[in-house]
Amino acid sequence: MRTNDIIKEIQRLPVSKRFYVVEKTIHSIRTQGDKNIMKKAADALYSDYKSETELTSFTNLDFVDFYEAK
């Protein structure tokens, strides 16, 4: 389906349904944008985490049981 066809179909919907389509579309764009930002950040820091032991020193504790003091 072409973009113009999609727009025409959306215009045929009642206003409440059009708002729903817009909300879902915006949410989808934001979610994808957030994923892209996180991936770029992870890629930018990957070499640092791979080579800098100070950045990963606490990962040795990942599988140690942790109990919160109450």
N, C-alpha and C positions, 0 to 999 in steps of 0.2 A: 504494500500500500504506500502511496506517495504522501508526502507531507501535506500537500493541498487537500488530498482526500481525507486525511485524518482530521485536519482543521474543519472541513465541511461537516464531517460526522460529529465532531464535538459541538459545533454550532447548533446542531439539531437537538442536542440534549437540553433538558430543563436546566435552569440556572444552578440549582443545588448540585446536580450531577457534574456540571462544568467546574464548579468550585472544587468538587472532590477530585476531578482529573487534574486540576491545577495544583492542588495541595500534594497529591501523590507524585506528580512530576517534579515539583520543587524539592520534596523530600528525597526523591531518587537522585537528583542532581547534587544535593548537599551531601548525601551519603557517599556518593562516588567521589566527590571532591575531597571529603575527609579521608577516604581510603588512599587517594593519590598523595595527599599531603603526608600521611603517615608512612607510606611506602618510600617517598622521597627522603624523609627524615631518617628512616631506618637504613636506607641505602647509603646515605651520606655518612652515617656513623658506624657502619659495619666494619670498616677496616680498623677504626679506633678500638672497637670492642674486641676485635680479633687479636690485636697486638698489645693492647694496654692491659696488663694484669690488674692494675689498680681499679679499673672500671668494672671488672668482673669478679673481684675478690669475694663479694657477698654471695655469689652464686654457689659457693661451696656449701652454703647453709640451706639451699633450696629443699633438700629432702630431710632436714632435721626437724623433728617434731617441735612445735612451738606451742607453749601454753601461756596464756595471758594471766598475769597476776591479778587477782581480784581482791 
